[in-house]
Amino acid sequence: MSWLSRVRNALPFVAKRDTPDNLWHKCPSCGQMIFTAEYEENLSVCPKCDHHGRIGGRARFRQIFDDGSFTLLPQPRVAEDPLRFRDSKRYADRIKGARAATGEADALLNARGTIGGRPAIVGVQDFAFMGGSMGLGVGEAIIAGIRAAVTERRPYIIFTAAGGARMQEGILSLMQMPRTTAAIAELKEAGLPYIVVLTDPTTGGVTASYAMLGDVQIAEPGALIGFAGQRVIEQTIREKLPEGFQRAEYLLDHGMLDMVVPRAQLRDTIGRLLAYLAPPVAA
């Protein structure tokens, strides 16, 4: 036996420590490795490049409502897989997979709470649920949130994040565009504010409907906002598009947004807007 083997055998065995898979977060923009705890403490914004990461409904509610306190509204029940759609796999299986991955019933959640002491109802789309796609579930949730806002005399605020309509529901998904638009009209007829916060990405039929109908249009920095994709537009017009086209800052410069607000300032900004626009709070 060699001396190396004798020394190795004499040393006490130390088990390899397991490293949690979620200990680090890699920024998709700059590639910086960040402790997950530090990243979440910074509201899921990269401390190096200021990239605003995508977050789900419950995380957003904790950030936007006073003291992180909120009450979820019931999720509307809708027909699932109404077209019996199947591509490479069944639509019903895709829904089950999305629910298992996110823990949510569909891509939009509503909650009530206060922002800057003002009562409000907030809807949040989660891009992690099938790309935040707009189907029957999302349309019904928006309508339910708006009608609850009308009943309770609260503003309705929506955070959009979507790749567009949900192709597996065909024309039924496209019908959510006029349905949500009509619900927004009910909110405005009641004299209640409708505030939109566009997050990365907001595209397709969502941009062509409720995402662009706010009394105030806000976006997070760097958010991709548009209808058709940049490559499709370039192929159609046969021209190279400007640098930063379809990003929040470009849209602000060209009059499509009212403001671009960093995530850390959103609660205070929305709170001030509600102080200006919302009905007086009962004493």
Backbone as a ProteinNet text record, in pm:
[ID]
protein_1_A
[PRIMARY]
MSWLSRVRNALPFVAKRDTPDNLWHKCPSCGQMIFTAEYEENLSVCPKCDHHGRIGGRARFRQIFDDGSFTLLPQPRVAEDPLRFRDSKRYADRIKGARAATGEADALLNARGTIGGRPAIVGVQDFAFMGGSMGLGVGEAIIAGIRAAVTERRPYIIFTAAGGARMQEGILSLMQMPRTTAAIAELKEAGLPYIVVLTDPTTGGVTASYAMLGDVQIAEPGALIGFAGQRVIEQTIREKLPEGFQRAEYLLDHGMLDMVVPRAQLRDTIGRLLAYLAPPVAA
[TERTIARY]
84.7	0	88.3	59.5	139.9	115.6	207.5	190.7	66.9	35.4	-81.2	-208.2	-215.8	-334.2	-346.6	-229.3	-233.7	-283.8	-232.5	-275.6	-424.1	-466.5	-605.7	-699.1	-658.9	-743.7	-748.4	-643.6	-639	-722.3	-746.8	-823.9	-971.7	-1038.2	-1183.4	-1259.2	-1362.8	-1442.9	-1534.7	-1530.2	-1617.2	-1715.3	-1841.8	-1943.8	-1949.6	-1975.2	-1990.8	-2117.7	-2103	-2219.7	-2306.2	-2435.2	-2528.3	-2554.3	-2547.1	-2575.4	-2715.5	-2801.2	-2937.7	-2934.1	-3025	-3030	-3068.8	-3141.9	-3192	-3111.1	-2986.1	-2903.3	-2862.7	-2840.3	-2795.3	-2897	-2897.1	-2978.5	-2885	-2896.3	-2815	-2897.9	-2851.3	-2924.6	-2927.1	-3045.5	-3053.1	-2999.8	-2981.5	-2934.3	-2782	-2721.4	-2575.8	-2499.3	-2569.3	-2503.1	-2447.6	-2469.1	-2418.8	-2484.5	-2402.6	-2455.6	-2485.3	-2609.3	-2654.9	-2714.4	-2685.8	-2752.7	-2903.3	-2979.2	-3123.5	-3188.3	-3140.1	-3196	-3171.8	-3052.3	-3021.6	-3106.6	-3124.5	-3204.2	-3349.1	-3406.3	-3544.6	-3559.2	-3458.6	-3462.5	-3460.3	-3397.4	-3391.8	-3510.1	-3619.6	-3744.6	-3727.3	-3639	-3611.5	-3558.9	-3475.8	-3408.1	-3258.2	-3187.7	-3043.4	-2972.4	-2891	-2822	-2708.9	-2665.9	-2556.3	-2606.5	-2705.6	-2749.4	-2891	-2959.3	-3095.2	-3199.2	-3168.2	-3267.7	-3382.3	-3504.1	-3623.3	-3672.1	-3655.5	-3695.4	-3845.3	-3890.8	-4033.8	-4074.4	-4186.2	-4234.5	-4382.3	-4428.2	-4567	-4657.3	-4784.2	-4885	-4862.8	-4836.6	-4825.5	-4704.2	-4592.4	-4474.2	-4504.7	-4576.4	-4612	-4704.9	-4801.5	-4892.2	-4816.1	-4720.6	-4642.7	-4563.4	-4519.7	-4441.8	-4528.6	-4647.7	-4725.2	-4823.2	-4876.8	-4974.2	-4904.4	-4969.4	-4915.1	-4888.4	-4768.6	-4725.2	-4731.9	-4742.7	-4750.6	-4875.5	-4978.8	-5102.1	-5208.7	-5267.2	-5368.8	-5461.7	-5575	-5671.4	-5698.6	-5678.8	-5702.7	-5852	-5889	-6026.5	-6043.4	-6163.1	-6184.6	-6155.4	-6097.2	-6067.2	-6192.8	-6234.1	-6354.2	-6336.5	-6444.7	-6442.5	-6483.8	-6405.4	-6433.9	-6422.5	-6475.6	-6462.4	-6315.6	-6264.2	-6125.3	-6119.2	-6023.8	-6004	-6134	-6200	-6330.3	-6322.5	-6205.3	-6191.4	-6128	-6100.2	-6030.9	-5903.3	-5825.4	-5709.4	-5592	-5520.4	-5399.3	-5298.4	-5175.5	-5065.8	-4965.4	-4844.9	-4750.5	-4793.7	-4881.6	-4941.3	-5078.3	-5158.5	-5293.5	-5289.4	-5382.7	-5392.6	-5420.5	-5505	-5535.9	-5409	-5316.1	-5189.7	-5101	-5105.9	-5028	-5078.2	-5210.8	-5267.5	-5223.6	-5230.7	-5189.5	-5042.9	-4958.8	-4817.1	-4793	-4865	-4850.3	-4897.5	-5005.5	-5055.4	-4958.6	-4898.8	-4801.6	-4677	-4635.6	-4514.2	-4533.3	-4653	-4675.4	-4759	-4837	-4926.4	-5051.4	-5076	-5192.6	-5286.8	-5415	-5515	-5504.9	-5463.2	-5447.2	-5348.9	-5337.3	-5228.9	-5256.9	-5374.8	-5402.8	-5467.6	-5413.2	-5468.1	-5515.4	-5622.5	-5670.4	-5659.5	-5630.7	-5629	-5673	-5726.4	-5764.2	-5672.7	-5651	-5568.3	-5561.3	-5462.7	-5445.5	-5307.4	-5299.6	-5173.5	-5167.2	-5068.7	-5062.2	-5185.2	-5243.9	-5363.8	-5492.6	-5484.2	-5602.8	-5643.6	-5769	-5812.4	-5807.9	-5768.2	-5759	-5770.8	-5806.9	-5801	-5695.6	-5607.9	-5494.7	-5499.7	-5482.8	-5470.1	-5328.5	-5273.6	-5136.3	-5132.9	-5077.1	-5053.4	-4917.5	-4910.6	-4786.8	-4737.6	-4623.9	-4569	-4527.1	-4501.5	-4460	-4572.5	-4698.6	-4811.9	-4842.9	-4787.9	-4810.6	-4789.3	-4681.1	-4648.6	-4748.8	-4821.5	-4921.6	-5032.9	-5050.2	-5140.8	-5285.6	-5354.6	-5492.1	-5590.8	-5656.2	-5761.2	-5887.5	-5980	-6104.9	-6080.2	-5985.2	-5957.6	-5909	-5817	-5764.4	-5873.9	-5950	-6057.1	-6159.7	-6202.3	-6301.5	-6244.9	-6115.2	-6054.2	-6049	-6014.4	-6011.1	-6150.5	-6249.2	-6386.9	-6434	-6402.2	-6441.1	-6372.9	-6244.1	-6172.2	-6229.8	-6263.1	-6319.3	-6457.6	-6540.6	-6675.2	-6669.9	-6572.7	-6554	-6511.4	-6426.1	-6383.4	-6501.7	-6591	-6709.1	-6800.4	-6821.9	-6909	-6853.5	-6721.2	-6658.9	-6608.4	-6630.7	-6587.1	-6435.8	-6360.7	-6214.9	-6156.6	-6039.6	-5970	-5926.5	-5906.2	-5852.1	-5717.4	-5617.4	-5481.3	-5440.6	-5385.9	-5344.2	-5197.4	-5124.8	-4987.2	-4989.1	-4955.6	-4963.6	-4829.3	-4835.5	-4716.4	-4767.4	-4753.5	-4814.4	-4753	-4756.7	-4715.4	-4830.9	-4951.9	-5067.2	-5181.1	-5265.5	-5380.7	-5335.4	-5417.4	-5384.7	-5434.3	-5341.9	-5376	-5460.1	-5446	-5519.8	-5669.2	-5710.6	-5853.2	-5910.7	-5830	-5878.2	-5954.9	-6069.9	-6149.7	-6198.7	-6212	-6257.9	-6156.6	-6029.3	-5928.1	-5933.3	-5954.3	-5962	-6084.5	-6190	-6310.6	-6287.8	-6177.1	-6149.1	-6106	-6062.1	-6024.3	-6144.9	-6254.3	-6370.7	-6439.5	-6436.8	-6504.2	-6436.6	-6303.9	-6233.7	-6245.2	-6246.6	-6263.2	-6398	-6503.8	-6636.7	-6638.1	-6566.2	-6560.5	-6488.5	-6382.9	-6311.7	-6403.4	-6488.6	-6585.5	-6679.7	-6720.4	-6804.9	-6732.6	-6603.5	-6523.7	-6517.8	-6496.6	-6485.7	-6619.8	-6727.6	-6860.5	-6891	-6831	-6849.8	-6758.7	-6675.4	-6587.3	-6469.4	-6424.7	-6313.9	-6188.9	-6072	-5948.3	-5911.9	-5851.9	-5796.4	-5650	-5560.3	-5416.6	-5351.1	-5269.2	-5199.6	-5050.4	-4988.8	-4843.3	-4796.5	-4727.2	-4680.7	-4543.9	-4533.3	-4407.3	-4357.7	-4238.8	-4174.4	-4220	-4267.1	-4306.1	-4456.5	-4503.2	-4646.8	-4663.2	-4719	-4723.6	-4856.3	-4874	-4987.9	-5121.3	-5223.4	-5359.7	-5380.8	-5294.2	-5303.4	-5270.2	-5163	-5127.5	-5236.7	-5304.7	-5408.3	-5541.5	-5546.9	-5673.9	-5649	-5668.3	-5672.4	-5540.1	-5427.4	-5298.6	-5276.6	-5352.5	-5331.2	-5452	-5537.5	-5659.6	-5660.4	-5547	-5542.8	-5561.9	-5613.7	-5614.8	-5471.9	-5388.2	-5244.9	-5170.9	-5073	-4994	-4852.7	-4817.5	-4685.4	-4615.8	-4483.3	-4407.9	-4285.7	-4241.4	-4114.7	-3999.5	-3881.9	-3767.2	-3733	-3706.9	-3662.1	-3768.2	-3894	-4000.4	-4020.7	-4035	-4068.1	-4218.8	-4259.1	-4400.6	-4427.2	-4521.6	-4552.1	-4662.5	-4699.2	-4800.1	-4730.9	-4679	-4603.8	-4457	-4386.2	-4245.3	-4159.9	-4042.4	-3954.5	-3913.7	-3884.1	-3842.1	-3953.8	-4077.9	-4192.3	-4209.8	-4195.3	-4210.3	-4101.3	-3978.7	-3868.3	-3887.7	-3937.3	-3961.9	-4076.8	-4173	-4288.1	-4252.6	-4183	-4152.9	-4017.6	-3941.4	-3809.6	-3716.3	-3718.2	-3629.1	-3579.5	-3460.7	-3406	-3469.7	-3517.6	-3583.9	-3482.2	-3520	-3426.9	-3382.8	-3269.4	-3219	-3318.3	-3347.3	-3438.9	-3584.7	-3616.1	-3755.2	-3836.5	-3957.7	-4051.5	-4010.2	-3908	-3874.6	-3944.1	-3963.5	-4042.3	-3991.4	-3860.5	-3804.2	-3831.5	-3825.5	-3854.7	-4001.6	-4090.9	-4233.7	-4265.3	-4193.4	-4212.8	-4172.6	-4059.7	-4011.8	-4107.5	-4184.2	-4273.5	-4421	-4445.9	-4579.6	-4677	-4630.7	-4723.5	-4736.8	-4648.7	-4653.6	-4651.3	-4703	-4698.5	-4571.7	-4522.6	-4401.5	-4340.3	-4209.6	-4137	-4086.4	-4126.1	-4100.3	-4027.1	-3910.8	-3842.6	-3929.8	-3910	-3995.5	-3996.1	-3883.6	-3874.4	-3960.2	-3995.3	-4073.1	-4220.4	-4259	-4394.5	-4501.5	-4480.9	-4585	-4610.8	-4504.2	-4521.6	-4584.4	-4542.1	-4596.5	-4745.5	-4783.7	-4925.2	-5005.3	-4945.5	-5014	-5045.6	-4950.6	-4975.7	-5084.2	-5080.5	-5183	-5321.7	-5330.7	-5460.2	-5509.6	-5416.1	-5454.1	-5515.3	-5467	-5521.6	-5652.4	-5659.4	-5764.7	-5875.9	-5845.4	-5942.7	-6049.8	-6166.5	-6270.6	-6219.4	-6270.1	-6226.3	-6251.1	-6158.5	-6173.4	-6269.7	-6368.5	-6467.1	-6400.1	-6439.2	-6379.4	-6426.9
-119.9	0	124.9	217.9	339.4	430.5	524.3	618.7	706.1	736.5	819.7	747.9	617.5	538.8	527	510.7	499.5	629.6	743.7	872.2	896.6	862.8	885.3	800.9	675.3	585.9	625.9	694.3	734.3	858.9	937	1059.8	1028.4	1101.6	1079.7	1118	1041.3	1067	1186.7	1283.1	1400.7	1394.7	1388.3	1378.6	1508.7	1497.7	1615.7	1689.2	1821	1900.3	1927.1	1910.8	1939.5	2089.8	2145.6	2287.4	2300.9	2377.8	2392.7	2446.1	2394.9	2437.1	2583.8	2635.8	2772.5	2872.3	2838.3	2928.6	3051.2	3033.4	3142	3171.7	3297.5	3338.5	3401.8	3357.7	3415.4	3517	3641.4	3746.1	3715.5	3709.7	3679.4	3791.4	3910.5	4024	4035.6	4040.1	4060.3	3935.1	3829.1	3704.4	3702	3806.8	3814.3	3707.1	3639.8	3542.9	3615.5	3603.4	3676.8	3575.5	3593.9	3512.5	3532.8	3423.7	3433.2	3520.1	3505.9	3587.1	3735.9	3771	3911.3	3960.6	3873.5	3908.4	3935.4	3849.3	3867	3988.4	4014.1	4132.4	4260.4	4251.8	4366.2	4366.6	4300.9	4297.5	4230.1	4131.5	4057.5	4150	4244	4334.8	4313.5	4298	4273.9	4396.7	4381.1	4496.6	4549.2	4471.3	4515.4	4593.1	4536.4	4598.1	4654.4	4637.3	4689.2	4617.3	4495.4	4417.6	4378.6	4408.3	4376.5	4236.7	4143.5	4005.9	3987.2	3877	3844.8	3781.1	3826.6	3773.2	3738.9	3652.3	3608.2	3697.2	3657.9	3740.1	3760.7	3654	3667.5	3752.3	3733.6	3816.6	3962.7	3987.2	4124.7	4186.1	4110.5	4162.5	4200.8	4116.1	4147.7	4276.2	4303.5	4423.8	4549.1	4536.7	4656.3	4699.5	4604.2	4640	4683.4	4771.9	4819.4	4701.7	4698.6	4592.8	4454	4445.7	4316.2	4238.7	4308.7	4243	4250.7	4136.7	4133.5	4014.8	4021.6	3911.3	3873.5	3747.8	3702.2	3696.6	3736.5	3719.7	3577.8	3520.2	3384.6	3379	3267.5	3248.2	3201.4	3270.2	3227.1	3088	3013.8	2881.3	2896.4	2838.3	2845.5	2705.9	2692.2	2565.4	2542.9	2425.4	2394.1	2311.5	2344.8	2277.3	2269.7	2382.8	2381.3	2328.7	2336.3	2291.6	2152.7	2088.6	1958.5	1967.7	2071.4	2103	2011.6	1975.8	1895.5	1934	1962.5	1978.6	1868.2	1903	1797	1725.8	1790.1	1726	1788.1	1725.4	1774.2	1905.5	1994.9	2122	2097.4	1999.6	1968.5	1933.4	1864.3	1829	1951.8	2043.6	2167.3	2249.3	2255.4	2329	2263.5	2131.3	2061.2	2089	2089.8	2117.1	2258.7	2355.9	2495	2512.1	2444.9	2454.6	2391.3	2279.8	2215.5	2302.4	2371.2	2452.6	2581.4	2642.5	2773.4	2767.8	2662.2	2654	2738.1	2791.5	2876.3	2811.9	2853.3	2794.1	2846.1	2971.4	3028.5	3144.7	3217.4	3314.8	3450.1	3473.4	3603.5	3585.5	3657.3	3659.5	3800	3809.2	3935.9	3933.9	4050.8	4063.1	4203.5	4214.7	4346.1	4379.5	4509.2	4557.9	4708.3	4768	4913	4946.9	5058.8	5110.6	5257	5289.4	5425.4	5461.4	5362.1	5384.3	5387.9	5373.6	5378	5236.7	5199.3	5064.8	5049.6	4932	4904.5	4754.9	4720.4	4581.3	4574.1	4475.7	4462	4325.3	4325.6	4201.7	4188.3	4066.6	4042.9	3920.8	3940.1	3827.5	3767	3635.3	3562.5	3500	3548.5	3495.6	3349.3	3305	3166.4	3068.1	3114.8	3027.7	3037.9	2946.9	2941.8	3077.9	3144.4	3273.1	3381.9	3367.1	3467.5	3480.9	3379.9	3391.1	3415.5	3492	3535.3	3433.2	3362.2	3269	3300.6	3204.5	3224.1	3256.6	3185.3	3206.4	3346.7	3397.5	3532.9	3636.6	3619.8	3714.4	3721.8	3605.6	3603.3	3663.5	3640	3694.6	3847.4	3902.7	4048.4	4107.1	4046.3	4094.9	4085.5	3974.3	3958.2	4062.5	4089.6	4190	4328.8	4362.1	4494.6	4509.8	4406.4	4416.5	4422.3	4355.7	4369.2	4511.5	4570.3	4708.8	4804.3	4781.5	4867	4852.5	4729.4	4704.2	4769.2	4759.9	4810	4953.2	5014.8	5152.2	5165.2	5074.9	5077	5093.1	5153.2	5152.8	5010.9	4987.6	4859.3	4884.7	4810.9	4823.2	4687.3	4685	4557.4	4563.7	4456.5	4437.5	4333.5	4376.2	4287.3	4219.9	4095.9	4020.7	3903.1	3909.8	3806.4	3802.1	3682.7	3666.7	3683.6	3711.7	3732.1	3638.7	3611.7	3523.8	3378	3295.2	3153	3074	3034.1	2973	2846.4	2775.7	2650.2	2671.6	2797.2	2826.5	2900.9	2921.5	2975.5	3106.1	3113.8	3236.1	3273.5	3175.5	3204.5	3292.3	3272.1	3357.5	3498.7	3510.2	3642.7	3719.9	3649.7	3716.4	3786.4	3751.2	3818.3	3963	3997.3	4136.5	4230	4206.6	4295.9	4281.6	4160.7	4141	4222.9	4220.2	4298	4447.8	4484.2	4625.8	4678.1	4597.3	4636.9	4649	4559.2	4566.5	4693.4	4731.7	4855.9	4976.7	4972.1	5080.2	5091.6	4978.2	4979.9	5048.7	5020.2	5080.6	5231.8	5275.1	5419.2	5490.2	5421.1	5479	5499.2	5413.2	5426.2	5533.9	5597	5703.2	5654	5529.4	5470.5	5461.9	5484.5	5481.2	5340	5334.1	5210.1	5238.3	5178	5201.7	5074.7	5089.4	4975.5	4988.7	4879.4	4871.5	4760.9	4798.3	4700.9	4648.3	4516.2	4454.9	4366.7	4316.1	4240.6	4095	4045.1	4118.3	4136.3	4238.6	4256.1	4269.6	4166.1	4161.7	4104.4	4106.8	4042.5	4105.2	4020.5	4066.6	4136.1	4110.1	4180	4328	4355.2	4493.3	4559.1	4480.9	4535.5	4554.7	4528	4544.7	4611.2	4538.7	4602.5	4661.6	4620.9	4674.5	4818.8	4868.4	5004	5094.6	5060	5137.7	5207.8	5215.6	5273.8	5424.9	5473.5	5618	5668.2	5582.9	5610.6	5485.4	5504.6	5393.2	5401.1	5300.8	5293	5169.2	5171.5	5052.4	5040	4917.1	4894.9	4915.6	4954.3	4978.1	4855.5	4879.8	4774.4	4677.7	4699.1	4604.9	4602.3	4482.7	4464.6	4481.8	4577.1	4607.9	4622.6	4546.8	4558.4	4463.4	4470.1	4377.6	4264.1	4291.4	4191.2	4194.3	4084.8	4077.3	4164.1	4201.1	4290.1	4229.3	4100.9	4037	4037.8	4013.9	4015.3	4154.5	4257.3	4394.4	4427	4389	4417.5	4346.9	4223.4	4150.2	4212.3	4272.7	4332.3	4464.8	4550.5	4684.1	4689.1	4579.7	4568	4682.6	4712.5	4814.4	4768.3	4815.6	4787	4880.9	4824.9	4907	4975.7	5087.6	5162.1	5081.2	5118.5	5054.9	5077.4	4969.8	4981	4986.4	4959.7	4960.4	4861	4901.5	4823.4	4808.2	4879.3	4882	5000.4	4990	5089.4	5231.1	5249.6	5383.5	5444.1	5361.8	5408.5	5450.6	5370.4	5402.9	5528.1	5549.3	5671.9	5793.7	5784.7	5896.3	5928.2	5826.9	5846.3	5856.8	5885.2	5921.6	5808.8	5683.3	5573	5538.4	5591.6	5569.1	5702.5	5701.3	5821.9	5827.6	5712.1	5710.7	5570.9	5566.4	5442.5	5450.4	5353.3	5362.2	5237.1	5251.8	5135.3	5066.2	4937.7	4856.7	4907.5	4953.2	4999.5	5123.1	5195.6	5318.5	5301	5181.4	5161.8	5185.3	5132.1	5147.1	5294.8	5371.9	5513.8	5589.1	5553.9	5621.8	5594.4	5468.1	5433.1	5492.9	5495.3	5556.5	5703.4	5776.8	5918.1	5932.2	5844.5	5849.3	5823.7	5728.7	5699.3	5817	5887.8	6005.8	6112.5	6121.4	6217.9	6170	6039.2	5990.6	5912.9	5848.8	5757.2	5832.8	5770	5831.7	5853	5954	5979.7	5857.2	5834.7	5723.3	5765.5	5680.2	5711.9	5723.9	5823.9	5846.7	5741.1
0	0	0	-86.6	-97.4	22.3	45.1	157.2	139.2	12	-14.1	27.1	-3.5	33	183.8	253.8	399.9	464.1	410.7	466.2	439.2	315	278.2	362.8	386.5	465.4	612.2	658.2	798.7	825.8	722.4	741.2	762.1	851.3	870.3	743.9	715.9	596.1	620.2	529.5	536.7	421	453	348	269.2	140.8	55	92.5	112	148.4	26.1	45.5	-62.9	-68.7	-189.2	-209.2	-266.8	-202.9	-257.9	-400.3	-482.5	-622.7	-636.8	-538.1	-549.1	-466.5	-433.9	-354.1	-433.6	-564.3	-650.3	-759	-801.8	-916.2	-1018.3	-1143.5	-1250.6	-1327.4	-1330.8	-1401.1	-1550.4	-1612.2	-1755.1	-1843.5	-1786.4	-1865.4	-1866.1	-1747.3	-1738.4	-1699.8	-1659.5	-1623.2	-1482.3	-1404.8	-1266.9	-1181.1	-1098.4	-1002.4	-871.9	-825.4	-707.5	-609.4	-479.7	-379.8	-394.1	-397.1	-414.6	-307.6	-184.1	-75.7	-101.4	-148.8	-179.4	-296.1	-395.7	-513.6	-475.1	-393.4	-350.7	-259.6	-175.3	-89.2	-172.5	-290.6	-381.7	-478.1	-438.4	-515.3	-651	-659.4	-783.5	-893.5	-853.2	-946.1	-931	-1042.8	-1038.8	-981.4	-876.2	-818.6	-906.6	-1006.3	-1092.9	-1214.9	-1287.9	-1413.5	-1407	-1293.1	-1273.2	-1358.9	-1403	-1477.6	-1385.3	-1427.4	-1348.8	-1386.3	-1295	-1320.6	-1318.2	-1374.7	-1377.5	-1245.7	-1191.5	-1064.2	-1076	-986.6	-988.3	-905.2	-899	-835.3	-686.6	-612.4	-467.3	-428.6	-498.9	-472.5	-502.3	-610.3	-647.5	-542.6	-494.6	-392.4	-265.8	-225.5	-104.9	-122.6	-245.4	-271.9	-280.2	-335.9	-371.5	-262.3	-184.3	-81.9	46.5	122.3	249.8	342.8	399.6	491.7	429.8	296.5	230	262.8	311.1	354.9	245.6	211.4	105.3	124.4	55.8	54.8	-89.2	-122.8	-259.3	-288.6	-409.5	-455.2	-508.9	-498.8	-551.9	-701.6	-743.3	-885	-958.6	-1064.1	-1136.2	-1197	-1201.9	-1265.2	-1411.6	-1499.1	-1642.8	-1702.9	-1824.3	-1896.1	-1931.6	-1898.3	-1929.3	-2058.2	-2141.6	-2269.4	-2349.8	-2375	-2443.4	-2586	-2650.8	-2789.4	-2800.8	-2686.4	-2687.2	-2771.5	-2743.2	-2827.7	-2795.4	-2902.7	-2885.4	-2992.2	-2951.3	-3048	-3019.1	-2973.2	-2936.7	-2809.8	-2730	-2613.2	-2589.5	-2507.9	-2482.9	-2403.9	-2436.9	-2365.8	-2217.6	-2187.5	-2047.8	-1971	-2036	-1970.4	-1952.2	-2047	-2032.8	-1913.5	-1897	-1783.9	-1652.8	-1646	-1524.1	-1492.9	-1595.8	-1575.5	-1525.2	-1581.8	-1538.4	-1394.9	-1358.1	-1221	-1121.5	-1160.2	-1072.7	-1054.8	-1163.1	-1157.8	-1079.9	-1088.9	-1027.1	-899.8	-883.8	-769.2	-782.6	-903.7	-926.4	-1027	-1022.6	-1110.9	-1253.5	-1269.7	-1404.6	-1397.4	-1507.8	-1522	-1458.7	-1400.6	-1338.6	-1202.6	-1104.2	-969.3	-936.2	-858	-803.7	-652.6	-595.9	-449.8	-411.6	-290.5	-236.8	-120.2	-104.3	5.2	-2.7	63.4	57.4	4.3	-68.2	-120.4	-78.7	3.1	55.7	135.9	202.7	283.5	203.7	71.3	-14.8	-55.3	-37.6	-78.6	-230.1	-275	-418.8	-442.3	-564.4	-609.4	-718.6	-706.8	-798.7	-865.7	-997.3	-1073.3	-1125.5	-1120.5	-1165.4	-1257.1	-1375.8	-1466.2	-1437.3	-1441.8	-1414.7	-1544.3	-1594.7	-1719.8	-1705.3	-1583.3	-1562.5	-1592.6	-1593.3	-1623.3	-1772.3	-1850.2	-1994.6	-2061.3	-2023.5	-2082.7	-2051.3	-1938.3	-1901.8	-2003.6	-2088.3	-2202.5	-2159.4	-2243.6	-2216.2	-2271.4	-2181.3	-2219.5	-2141	-2137.8	-2064.5	-1917.9	-1855.6	-1713.9	-1684.5	-1767.4	-1748.1	-1771.8	-1880.4	-1909.8	-1798.1	-1748.4	-1640.5	-1512.7	-1485.4	-1364.3	-1370	-1486.5	-1500.3	-1481.2	-1544.7	-1532.3	-1386.8	-1320	-1179.6	-1092.3	-1118.8	-1041.1	-1060.3	-1183.7	-1213.2	-1150.1	-1159.6	-1101	-949.2	-888.1	-743.2	-708.8	-794.3	-772.6	-781.7	-877.3	-891.7	-769.8	-726.3	-610.9	-484.8	-466.1	-344.1	-357	-474.7	-500.1	-479.6	-542.4	-535	-675	-687.6	-816	-852.7	-981.5	-1026.5	-1092.8	-1047.4	-1098.9	-1153.5	-1274.5	-1331.8	-1371.4	-1338.5	-1381.1	-1493.2	-1613.8	-1728.6	-1756.1	-1799.7	-1842.8	-1924.7	-2056	-2139.4	-2277.4	-2335	-2473.4	-2569.8	-2517.6	-2604.5	-2570	-2668.4	-2649.2	-2639.7	-2575.7	-2557.6	-2679	-2762.5	-2890.9	-2875.6	-2763.4	-2745.9	-2726.8	-2707	-2690.7	-2810.7	-2913.6	-3039.1	-3026	-3092.1	-3094.3	-2955	-2865.9	-2730.3	-2656.5	-2683.8	-2620.7	-2678.7	-2810.3	-2872.3	-2824.7	-2787.8	-2738.4	-2604.7	-2536.1	-2408.6	-2430	-2550.9	-2579.4	-2569.2	-2642.9	-2627	-2492.2	-2433.6	-2304.3	-2194.2	-2190.1	-2087.9	-2115.4	-2243.8	-2279.5	-2231	-2245.1	-2197.6	-2045.3	-1976.2	-1830	-1784.5	-1854.4	-1822	-1840.4	-1943.4	-1964	-1844.1	-1785.3	-1665.8	-1550.2	-1536.8	-1429.4	-1446.5	-1571.8	-1596.7	-1582	-1619	-1599.7	-1452.1	-1368.1	-1223.6	-1164.3	-1247.6	-1200	-1120.8	-1147.8	-1073.6	-1161.2	-1104	-1183.2	-1228.3	-1346.5	-1400.4	-1434.1	-1358.2	-1374.8	-1425.3	-1528.3	-1589.4	-1564.1	-1517.6	-1504.4	-1597.9	-1703.7	-1801.8	-1759.3	-1747.4	-1708.7	-1823.4	-1807.7	-1914.9	-1917.3	-2033.1	-2153.8	-2158.4	-2229.2	-2255.3	-2406	-2468.9	-2615.2	-2663.5	-2795.2	-2860.3	-2825	-2816.1	-2794.2	-2661.2	-2564.2	-2436.3	-2456.7	-2532.5	-2564.8	-2646.9	-2730.7	-2818.2	-2746.8	-2616.7	-2544.7	-2410.3	-2300.8	-2169.7	-2123.3	-2183	-2139.7	-2182	-2278.8	-2328.6	-2306	-2210.6	-2188.3	-2052.6	-1986.4	-1853.7	-1852.6	-1743.3	-1721.2	-1705.6	-1647.6	-1636.6	-1680.8	-1770.4	-1823.2	-1764.7	-1684.4	-1622.1	-1677.4	-1681.3	-1718.3	-1629	-1608.5	-1538.8	-1637.1	-1588.3	-1677.3	-1761.4	-1889.4	-1979.1	-2025	-1986.3	-2023.2	-2174.5	-2229.5	-2371.1	-2386.5	-2470.7	-2489.1	-2638.6	-2691.3	-2833.5	-2873.3	-3000.5	-3052.8	-3127.6	-3245.2	-3320.5	-3278.3	-3302.4	-3268.8	-3360.3	-3310.5	-3385.6	-3519.2	-3521.6	-3646.4	-3749.4	-3704.5	-3795.6	-3856.3	-3772.5	-3821.7	-3924.4	-3894	-3986.2	-4120.2	-4116.9	-4241.3	-4320.1	-4249.3	-4316.4	-4382.5	-4308.3	-4361	-4433.1	-4422.2	-4486.4	-4445.3	-4317.7	-4262.2	-4126	-4089.6	-3957.9	-3857.1	-3745.1	-3643.9	-3553.1	-3491.8	-3405.9	-3284.6	-3229.2	-3107.3	-2993.3	-2918.2	-2805.5	-2843.4	-2970.4	-3016.1	-2934.1	-2894.1	-2814.1	-2668.1	-2626.1	-2484.4	-2417.1	-2286.1	-2213.6	-2235	-2231.6	-2243.2	-2380.9	-2484.9	-2620.7	-2631.4	-2573.3	-2579	-2498.5	-2388.5	-2310.6	-2393.2	-2460.9	-2543.4	-2658.4	-2703.5	-2818.1	-2776.9	-2648.7	-2604.5	-2578.3	-2574.6	-2550.4	-2402.3	-2319.2	-2175.3	-2103	-1979.9	-1897.6	-1813.6	-1771.9	-1690.1	-1687.7	-1664.4	-1639.2	-1496.5	-1414.1	-1270.5	-1223.2	-1158.8	-1100.7	-998.1	-984.1	-896.3	-751.9	-704.3	-565.5	-540.9	-646.6	-631.4	-669.3	-710.6	-761.7	-656	-535.4	-433.5	-403.1	-383.8	-353.2	-471.3	-592.8	-710.9	-726.4	-714.2	-727.1	-612.4	-493.3	-379.5	-404.4	-465.5	-496.9	-603.2	-703.8	-807.7	-749.7	-658	-596.7	-511	-448.7	-371.2	-461.3	-586.1	-681.1	-744.6	-778.3	-866.1	-798.2	-685.7	-625.5	-547.7	-530	-446.7	-305.4	-234.1	-95.4	-7.9	84	178.9	288.3	316.6	419.8	556	631	763	860.9
[MASK]
+++++++++++++++++++++++++++++++++++++++++++++++++++++++++++++++++++++++++++++++++++++++++++++++++++++++++++++++++++++++++++++++++++++++++++++++++++++++++++++++++++++++++++++++++++++++++++++++++++++++++++++++++++++++++++++++++++++++++++++++++++++++++++++++++++++++++++++++++++++++++++

